[in-house]
């Protein structure tokens, strides 16, 4: 990792549907980019990646999350700089969504629908990683 690498972290946030008990994945809509993604964000200087991931989930979705399995780290280039995003599976606990500057909408979708709604293909792989981590494949 070079010094100019953007360090970020996030979670594939999940819950059991209050309606039918089926698995649902939370996606966030960021109006700045007009995209659908998993909740994530840049780490503060010296911040532990897991702590940063849980902070970002709460900031973007309003939910406290219970971390689970480590998921694959994403590596890509953003604005000409390398970016590294650490991910965890995380179960949504208490909380509720309130629109904010970064995220104006959230959706709770079944895995197949979530995979189709995600803007970036690299984010779709994380849905499969979550299902593997939860032994649902």
C-alpha positions as a LaTeX table, in Angstrom:
\begin{tabular}{lrrr}
\hline
Residue & $x$ (\AA) & $y$ (\AA) & $z$ (\AA) \\
\hline
Unk1 & 0.00 & 0.00 & 0.00 \\
Unk2 & 1.45 & 3.36 & $-0.97$ \\
Unk3 & 1.13 & 6.54 & 1.07 \\
Unk4 & $-1.44$ & 8.02 & $-1.29$ \\
Unk5 & $-3.81$ & 5.04 & $-0.94$ \\
Unk6 & $-7.30$ & 6.05 & 0.15 \\
Unk7 & $-8.20$ & 3.85 & 3.13 \\
Unk8 & $-11.87$ & 3.10 & 3.68 \\
Unk9 & $-14.10$ & 0.52 & 5.32 \\
Unk10 & $-17.70$ & $-0.61$ & 5.27 \\
Unk11 & $-20.13$ & $-3.41$ & 5.85 \\
Unk12 & $-22.58$ & $-5.54$ & 3.97 \\
Unk13 & $-25.41$ & $-4.79$ & 6.38 \\
Unk14 & $-28.09$ & $-7.44$ & 6.70 \\
Unk15 & $-31.18$ & $-8.33$ & 8.70 \\
Unk16 & $-34.02$ & $-10.79$ & 8.75 \\
Unk17 & $-37.15$ & $-9.30$ & 7.15 \\
Unk18 & $-39.73$ & $-8.22$ & 9.72 \\
Unk19 & $-42.36$ & $-9.53$ & 7.29 \\
Unk20 & $-41.22$ & $-13.04$ & 6.32 \\
Unk21 & $-37.92$ & $-13.64$ & 8.12 \\
Unk22 & $-35.96$ & $-13.83$ & 4.85 \\
Unk23 & $-32.50$ & $-12.30$ & 4.50 \\
Unk24 & $-32.41$ & $-8.64$ & 3.43 \\
Unk25 & $-29.37$ & $-6.53$ & 2.55 \\
Unk26 & $-29.22$ & $-2.78$ & 3.12 \\
Unk27 & $-28.13$ & $-0.60$ & 0.20 \\
Unk28 & $-27.52$ & 3.12 & 0.42 \\
Unk29 & $-28.17$ & 5.72 & $-2.27$ \\
Unk30 & $-25.61$ & 8.51 & $-2.46$ \\
Unk31 & $-27.04$ & 11.53 & $-4.32$ \\
Unk32 & $-23.55$ & 12.96 & $-4.93$ \\
Unk33 & $-22.75$ & 9.96 & $-7.15$ \\
Unk34 & $-26.34$ & 8.85 & $-7.89$ \\
Unk35 & $-25.33$ & 5.28 & $-7.08$ \\
Unk36 & $-26.40$ & 2.36 & $-4.91$ \\
Unk37 & $-23.72$ & 0.78 & $-2.75$ \\
Unk38 & $-22.96$ & $-0.83$ & 0.58 \\
Unk39 & $-22.44$ & 1.62 & 3.44 \\
Unk40 & $-18.77$ & 2.59 & 3.58 \\
Unk41 & $-16.49$ & 5.57 & 3.95 \\
Unk42 & $-12.99$ & 6.88 & 4.46 \\
Unk43 & $-11.16$ & 6.01 & 7.64 \\
Unk44 & $-10.01$ & 8.73 & 9.99 \\
Unk45 & $-6.25$ & 8.96 & 10.55 \\
Unk46 & $-5.16$ & 5.99 & 12.68 \\
Unk47 & $-8.70$ & 4.56 & 12.87 \\
Unk48 & $-9.08$ & 0.80 & 13.11 \\
Unk49 & $-10.80$ & $-0.46$ & 9.93 \\
Unk50 & $-13.53$ & $-2.38$ & 11.78 \\
Unk51 & $-14.28$ & 0.59 & 14.05 \\
Unk52 & $-14.43$ & 2.81 & 10.97 \\
Unk53 & $-16.73$ & 0.38 & 9.16 \\
Unk54 & $-19.18$ & 0.34 & 12.07 \\
Unk55 & $-19.00$ & 4.14 & 12.39 \\
Unk56 & $-19.75$ & 4.57 & 8.69 \\
Unk57 & $-22.70$ & 2.16 & 8.84 \\
Unk58 & $-24.20$ & 4.12 & 11.71 \\
Unk59 & $-23.55$ & 7.51 & 10.06 \\
Unk60 & $-25.00$ & 6.46 & 6.71 \\
Unk61 & $-27.88$ & 4.19 & 7.76 \\
Unk62 & $-28.71$ & 5.10 & 11.37 \\
Unk63 & $-28.26$ & 1.46 & 12.44 \\
Unk64 & $-25.92$ & 0.03 & 15.03 \\
Unk65 & $-24.35$ & $-3.09$ & 13.55 \\
Unk66 & $-23.05$ & $-6.31$ & 15.05 \\
Unk67 & $-19.92$ & $-7.27$ & 13.10 \\
Unk68 & $-19.50$ & $-10.75$ & 11.73 \\
Unk69 & $-17.14$ & $-12.35$ & 9.23 \\
Unk70 & $-14.47$ & $-10.39$ & 7.43 \\
Unk71 & $-15.33$ & $-10.10$ & 3.73 \\
Unk72 & $-12.95$ & $-9.53$ & 0.80 \\
Unk73 & $-11.12$ & $-6.21$ & 0.62 \\
Unk74 & $-11.83$ & $-4.18$ & $-2.53$ \\
Unk75 & $-8.93$ & $-2.56$ & $-4.39$ \\
Unk76 & $-9.58$ & $-0.07$ & $-7.17$ \\
Unk77 & $-8.64$ & 3.37 & $-8.44$ \\
Unk78 & $-10.76$ & 6.38 & $-7.44$ \\
Unk79 & $-10.00$ & 9.83 & $-8.82$ \\
Unk80 & $-6.58$ & 8.65 & $-9.98$ \\
Unk81 & $-5.57$ & 7.28 & $-6.57$ \\
Unk82 & $-5.50$ & 3.69 & $-5.33$ \\
Unk83 & $-8.33$ & 2.90 & $-2.93$ \\
Unk84 & $-8.58$ & 0.03 & $-0.45$ \\
Unk85 & $-11.92$ & $-0.74$ & 1.20 \\
Unk86 & $-12.11$ & $-3.29$ & 4.03 \\
Unk87 & $-15.51$ & $-4.98$ & 4.45 \\
Unk88 & $-17.30$ & $-7.02$ & 7.09 \\
Unk89 & $-20.62$ & $-8.78$ & 7.24 \\
Unk90 & $-22.70$ & $-6.99$ & 9.87 \\
Unk91 & $-26.16$ & $-7.64$ & 11.25 \\
Unk92 & $-28.35$ & $-4.59$ & 11.77 \\
Unk93 & $-29.31$ & $-4.09$ & 15.39 \\
Unk94 & $-31.27$ & $-1.15$ & 16.77 \\
Unk95 & $-31.68$ & 2.04 & 14.81 \\
Unk96 & $-33.59$ & 3.70 & 12.02 \\
Unk97 & $-32.71$ & 5.63 & 8.90 \\
Unk98 & $-32.88$ & 9.40 & 8.63 \\
Unk99 & $-31.86$ & 10.98 & 5.30 \\
Unk100 & $-28.63$ & 12.98 & 5.54 \\
Unk101 & $-26.13$ & 14.84 & 3.34 \\
Unk102 & $-24.35$ & 11.67 & 2.20 \\
Unk103 & $-27.26$ & 9.23 & 1.91 \\
Unk104 & $-30.78$ & 10.18 & 0.92 \\
Unk105 & $-32.33$ & 6.69 & 0.71 \\
Unk106 & $-31.80$ & 3.14 & 1.91 \\
Unk107 & $-33.35$ & $-0.04$ & 0.59 \\
Unk108 & $-33.63$ & $-3.44$ & 2.29 \\
Unk109 & $-33.62$ & $-6.00$ & $-0.50$ \\
Unk110 & $-33.37$ & $-9.78$ & $-0.89$ \\
Unk111 & $-29.88$ & $-10.82$ & $-2.09$ \\
Unk112 & $-30.82$ & $-11.25$ & $-5.77$ \\
Unk113 & $-32.54$ & $-7.86$ & $-5.94$ \\
Unk114 & $-29.65$ & $-6.23$ & $-4.07$ \\
Unk115 & $-27.15$ & $-7.70$ & $-6.51$ \\
Unk116 & $-29.11$ & $-6.21$ & $-9.44$ \\
Unk117 & $-29.57$ & $-2.79$ & $-7.80$ \\
Unk118 & $-25.89$ & $-2.26$ & $-6.91$ \\
Unk119 & $-24.17$ & 0.16 & $-9.28$ \\
Unk120 & $-20.63$ & $-1.26$ & $-9.20$ \\
Unk121 & $-19.96$ & $-4.88$ & $-10.21$ \\
Unk122 & $-17.32$ & $-5.18$ & $-7.45$ \\
Unk123 & $-20.08$ & $-4.56$ & $-4.89$ \\
Unk124 & $-22.10$ & $-7.47$ & $-6.29$ \\
Unk125 & $-19.31$ & $-9.90$ & $-5.35$ \\
Unk126 & $-19.75$ & $-8.83$ & $-1.73$ \\
Unk127 & $-23.35$ & $-10.10$ & $-1.77$ \\
Unk128 & $-22.02$ & $-13.56$ & $-2.67$ \\
Unk129 & $-19.31$ & $-13.25$ & 0.00 \\
Unk130 & $-21.99$ & $-12.44$ & 2.58 \\
Unk131 & $-24.09$ & $-15.45$ & 1.60 \\
Unk132 & $-20.99$ & $-17.66$ & 1.90 \\
Unk133 & $-20.15$ & $-16.18$ & 5.31 \\
Unk134 & $-23.71$ & $-16.86$ & 6.53 \\
Unk135 & $-23.63$ & $-20.38$ & 5.02 \\
Unk136 & $-26.61$ & $-19.56$ & 2.78 \\
Unk137 & $-25.17$ & $-20.65$ & $-0.58$ \\
\hline
\end{tabular}
